[in-house]
Amino acid sequence: MTVSAKILVVDDERYLAELVATALRYEGFATTVAGSGPAAWQRIRADRPDLMVLDVMLGETSGFDLCRELRAAGIDAPVIFLTARDAPGDRITGFVAGGDDYVTKPFSIEELVLRVRAVARRLGSPGRSHVLRVGDLVLDEAAHEVRRGGRLIQLTPTEFALLRLLMAHPGQVLTKEQILDRVWQYDFGGNASVVQTYISYLRAKVDRRPDPDGTAPTPLIHTVNRIGYVMRSGGER
């Protein structure tokens, strides 16, 4: 993503939304603001943002529901949730809804900008041409496409970044801490459970979806108990 990437800030607290938007504009992002779910949809249709900063409590709707609607509509732009709720269950709800990060209020603007930049980097750099292959799984960085046995697999930016990391190190066991550092690019509060959550998402899309003839694909993503995860082809253990 370039510094001119488009970001939509959705928050019904107008002052906070403008404060966040101003900080992101200062960092070089093209930023717009919406104060409700319907207003957000208008901006999304008009501007097609590259990334969204989304408040969980939006009055008439919730940010979680809005994110689910986005994913159901095929919109895979990364979402960073803002919320005053910090219970572990709320974080899990956010990730299951399709979010990419979760920032609790009150927060520092500097921290939010750091997280926006970290998530933005996962979208990759235009013009790069790098193809990774493990077995019949192919990841094309330039086209931002993943195919298994020729079948296109739709991934969110975070899922794509995680798969790219695994495929770039075939046969190498990566710990949860290494994955957090390289995919999320910061400590994430020491909460490594997000790695397990996203591994389950990848397995559902890459390892468990039947081929057109109904046969199950050979698993490529393997768990190494108490250590981490590894990408292996041919069912090797």
N, C-alpha and C positions, 0 to 999 in steps of 0.2 A: 504494500500500500504506500502511496506517495503522501507527502505532507498536505496535499490538497484534497485528501479523502473527505467524503461527506459524512457527517455525523448528525443524527437526530437525537435531541434530548427531550424526553417526555416526562414531565412532572407537573402536578397541579399546583405546586408551590411556585408561583411565577418568579419570585425573587431568586430562589435557589436555582431554578432552571436557567435563568439569564446569567447568574453567576458562573455556573458550570459552562454554559455556552461561551461566555466571554473568555474564560480560561483556556478553553479548547481552541478558540479562534486565535488567541495569542500564540498557541503552539503551532499554528499553521493549518488547522483543520477548518473546512467549510462547514459551519455548524448552524442548524436551525432548531427551533423550539416548538413543542406542542404541549398543550395543557390538559389533554384528555385523550381517551381512546379513539373517538371519532376524528378528532383533529390530527392525531398521529397517523391514522390511515390516510387522511388527505395528503399529508406531507410525504408519506411513504410512496403513494401513487405518483405524486408530482416530482419528487426529488430522487427516489430510489437510493436511499442512504446506504453507505458501505458498512456502517456500524451504528448501533442504537444504545443510548444510555436510558434505561427505563425504570421509572419509579414503580415499586410494587403496589402501593396504595394510590389509586387514581380516582377515588370517589365512586363513580358509577360502575367501575370495573376494576379488575386487578391486573397488574403488570404480568403476572403469571398467565392469566387467561389471554391477554393480548399476545404474548409470546407464542402460546399454543396456536393461536389463530394464524400468526405469521408463518409458523412452521407448516401448518396444514395447507397454507396457500402456496407453499414452495419457496418462501422467502427465507434464505439461509444466512442473511447478514448477522454478524455476531451481536449478542445482546449482553450488556452489563446491567445487572439489577442494582437499584438503589433502594434501601429499605431501613426502617428503624427496628425491624425484627431480626434477631440474631440467633434464634433457636436452630439447632442442627437440622431439625425437620424442615424448616423454611429453606435452608440452603439446598437440601436434597430436592425439595419441590421445585426450586428455581432451575436446577440442572436438568431435572426430568422434563420440565416444560420446554427445554431447549436453550437455556441460557448458557453463557460462556464464562461469566464471572459474577461476583456478588459482593457489593460494598455496603457496609452498614453505616447508618447515620448515628452520631455525627462523624464526618470524615474530613480529612484535609484535602483541599483541592489538589495539592501536589501528589497525594497518593492516588486520587482518581485519575489524574492525567497519566501517571505512571502505568496504571492498569489499562487505560485506553490504549496507550502506545504499545503495551505488551500484547494485547489482544489484536491490535491492528497488524502487528508484524506477522501474525499467523496467516494472513491472507496471501503472503508471498510477494515476490518482486516481479513486476511485468518484464517480459522479454527473456526471462531465464528459460532454458530448455534442458530439462533434466528428467530422465525417465528411470524409475526404479522398478525392478521386477523380482518377485519372489514366487516361484512356482507359476501358476497361471494368473497371479495377481499383478496388475500393472498400474503404477501411479505416474501420471504425467504432470509435472509441476507447472509447465508452461500453460497447458490447457486447463489446469486445475481439475483433472478428471481421474477417476479410479475405475478400473474395469477388472472383473474377474471372469475368466473364460469368455471374454468379449462382451460380457454384460455390464452395462454402466451402473455404478453404485453411487447414490447421492449421499454426500457427507457434509456435515457442517464444517466451518473453518477449523474448529478445535479438533474435531474427529480427524480431519484431513492432516492437521499438524501432528497428531499423535501417531497416526498410521505411517506418515512419512518418516518419523523418528524410528519406529520399529523396523520399517523396511530398509532404512539406511544402515542398520546394524544387524543384518540377518545372522542368527546363531549366537548373538551376544545377549546375555541376560542384563536387562536394565532394571535397576531398582526403582521403587516408587519415588524416592527422593530425586533420582536422576531425571525421571520423567517430569516431575513437577518443575524442576529447574530449567529444563530445556523446552518444554511445551508452554508452561504457564509463566516461566521466566521470572518468578519471584517465589518467596517461601510459602505463600498461600496459607499463612497462619499455622503451618504444620499439619494441615488437614489433608492427609494423603488419600482419604476415602474417595475424593473426586477422581483419582486415577482409576480406581476399581470401577467406579460408575461409568466412566468413558470407555474403559476396556469392554464392559458389557455391551455398550452401544455398538462398538466396532464389531464385536463377535456376532451380534444379531444381524448386522448388515453384510459382513464379509465371510463369516464362517458358518452361519446357520441358515441362510436363505437358500432354499432348494434351487437347483439348476432348472432350466425349462423342461427337462425330461423328468423332473421330480426327484432326481438323486441328490443326496446331501453332499456338499463340497467337503474336501479334506480340510480339517482344521489347520490353520496356519499360526494363530496366536495362542501361545501356551503359557500357563502359569507355572512359575517355579516357587513352590511353597516357601513362605516366609522371606522371600527375596524380591521377586518382581515378575517381569514378563519377558518373553522372547518370541521372535518371529522365526519359524522354521518351516521349510517346505517339505513336501513328501511325507508328512505325518511323523517326522523324526522326533524323538523325545530326548 
